[in-house]
Amino acid sequence: SQTFLLQGNLLLIPGRFHQGEEGPRVAADEVKALGKPPPREKPVVLNFERSATTEADLLEVRDILKRSPGKRRVELRFIGDQGQMLRMKPGDDFRVEWNAKIELELARWLKA
C-alpha cells in the first residue's frame, strides 16, 4: 500500500464527477503520486526609496531587464520614509536571465 497524502505532494486523480440530488460525488479511477513540485526560484528583488526614485531610474531598470529576458521573476519594492513598503510584481515581460552582468547592472537596487 502506498501513502499518497503527504504534505506538498501533487496527485493526479482521473475520475468522474456526478452532481446528484444528495450532492456532488466524485468517483476516482486511480490515484497517482506525482511527487513534490519543483522548488520555485526566488525572485530578483529590486529596492527603491520612494522619495529618491526618479522616472529616469525606473526607465533605466526597465531597459536593463528588457536586455536580458529570461525566466526569473522580478519584484519591485518601494520603501517610504517611515519604512512602509509597496511591492509590485511586474508581468512575465519583465522576467530576466540572471547572470553576473545583470547583477552588476542592477547592483544599486539589490541592496536591502
N, C-alpha and C positions, 0 to 999 in steps of 0.2 A: 504494500500500500504506500502511495506517495502523499506527502503533505504539500498541498498547493497554496494554502492560505498563509503565506509568510509575508510579513510586512515589507513592502517595497517591491514585491514580485508582480510581474504582469501576467495576466491569464488570458487565454483565448478560449471562449466558450461558445462554440457553434450550437445553435438550437432553435427553438420555436417559441414565439410569444403568443399567448392567447388572452384575449380580453373577454372573459365570461361574465355571467350575471353575478357570480360571487366575487369578482375582482380579477385583476391581472394574474396570469400564471405563466411561468417560464419552464420549459422542458429542455434540458441540456442533452445534446447528443454525446458530447465528450468534453473533457476539461484538459487543456494543455498548458503546462507551465512554460512561459517564455523567458523566465529568469528576470533579473533586475534590469531596468533600463540603463543605458549608458550614462555615466555622470555628465551633468551639464557643465560646460566650461563657464567659469565666472566671466562676467562682462568686464570690459575695459571701462574703468570709472574715471571720468574727467571732472575735475572740481573747478568751479568758478566763484569768485567773490562777486556777489550781485552788484555791489556799489562800484566795483572797479572794472567790470567786464564791459567791453565795448562791442558794437556791431562788427567792427573790424576783427576782433578776437574770434567771434563766432564764425565769421566768414573764413578766417584762416583755418580754424578747426574743421569746418565743413570741407574745405579744399584738401586738407591732409587726409581726411577719411575717404574722400572720393578717389584719391590717388592710389589707395591700397584696398580695393574691395575684397571681401572675404566672407568668412562665416562667423567670426567672433562678434558677439553683441557689444554695444556701446551704451553706457548710461551717463547722462549729464547730471551733475549735482550743482545747484546754485545755492550758495550759502550766504545768508543775510548777516547783517551786523550783530544781531543778538543770537546768532547761531542757528536760526531756523533754516530748514533745508527744503528745497523744492527739487524733486527728482523728475527727470524726463528720460523716457526710453524711446529713442528715435526708431523709426521703422527699419525694415530689412535693407533698405537702400544705404543705410549707414553702417552696416556690418563691415568689419575690417579683417584683413590678413595681418595678424600680429607678427612683428619681426623687430629686430634691433633698430632698423632705420625709422620706422614709425614711432617706436618707443622714444627715440631721441627727439623726433619732431614734436611729440606731444608732452615731453618731459615736464614743462612748466605747469601743465594742468593735471598731471598724475599725482602730484603731492596731495596728501590728505589734509 
